[in-house]
């Protein structure tokens, strides 16, 4: 084993001391810099003004609440179909225009009936002759100059002549194609001089006043509807207009596939603005409820652990004026109505509630209110409003 001299050991420890000194200085500088930087950041953040979130807010209102059952439906004509010829012939006269509004019994088309009228004149002459013959036979029977059988034959001939006249008159009547019910015509399908056969279509007709609205509701709502109940409908063609009707029929059974039950409402349609096949948004009006607190649906923050809103409170003041802060409160929501929702628990009347801008908020956040743009709060919006 080689032994080191005292001088060698002295140099070794001297070098180790220098290394340790550099390490202490280096680590001390690092820790010192980190501490200094943290202190500077802390002082900088402390000197910054508290961030203020801009929100929109509305006061909770206690209103008369008209709950509704929302669904969709389709309008259907009360009566509808094709106007057809019942007898063959050539079109002699057209007495209507496409799209015309007509009344039951109006004549649309006159089919040529000149031959039938000539035939009718001959049949009437035969009827008159049969009547004279019957009258003569009845006079002769009183003097026993004719038999009862001859009188019976004369009576039968007279009745046959009367029946022949009636048949020909009916044929002439059927040469006039008439409107079966009040309604609105479609596009004309015949031309003057055209030969039509029995069953050929002349035009389509729809009875649109009144008009039916067919719709359905889930089976759990069956106890909430009844005949005569008010219904409101809106269609895209007339934004902002509400059409009013009543329920006139309720299906006695539930559809086995959808578990919905069918309903039919009737609407007045004197101006024919509602057309067959139109799609409609439907609101079935339920009995009114008084004193319900409402908010726009945008005010509610929906979460699996509970629905909540932010209330705005004035907690303190500074040189610029009152400081507004928010507090999260959990709420129980009820029915919705258009853009509104009923609040059953958690909010009192006149509470100032955040209705937009909630994403950046937490309890204690400082806020400022800007209501230049407010969310929709319409109880019965239409598709254009949305």
Protein Blocks (a to p, Z undefined) as FASTA:
>chain_A
ZZddfklmmmmmmmmmmmmmmmmmmmmmmmmmmmmmmmmmmmmmmmpccddddddddddd
ddddddddddddddddfbgcddddfbgcddfbdcbdehiacdehiafbdcdfklmmmmmm
mmmmmmmmmmmmmmmmmmmmmnopacfklmmmmmmmmmmmmmmmmmmmmmmmmmpccdfb
gcdddddfbdehiacdehiafbdcddfbdcdddddddfklmmmgcehiacddddfklghi
acddddfbdcfbdcfklopacdddddddfkomacghiacdddddddddehiacddfklpc
cdfkbccddddddfbdcfkbccdddddddddddddehjbccdfbhpaehiacdfehklmg
cehiacdddfkbccdfbfbdcfklZZ
